[in-house]
Amino acid sequence: MASAVIGVVGIVATGVGVFYLQAKRPEWKTQQYWLLGLAALFPAWLVAFLSLLPSATAPGGDTPLPPRALFSSVAGLLGIIATDYLLRRLQKSGCALRPLTYWLIGWASLIPAFCIATL
């Protein structure tokens, strides 16, 4: 529940930041808006991910990562790599989208990882 609240706050805060920066910093590049999108959901995903880890005081110190934690981290890495590749392809093709679109691509890259961690 806490991670969902953190996610909503992050999305709202960085969304407001995108509209503010779009007007004040027109020279910003696409990766910077994408990074704002990543920053919107990263704290929420991190809280959800850390809740999946076993306690440090639990007996048996050599316990592996739970499968959901492993799948969540893999989904997060693949999402970031895939959306970064998409941004680079868009730049090479000369396609220019609105900053809000790059921000949406950024936070969409962590949605699968966040869903895996919270479900």
Salt bridges, closest charged atoms under 4 A:
ASP84 OD2 - ARG88 NE 3.00
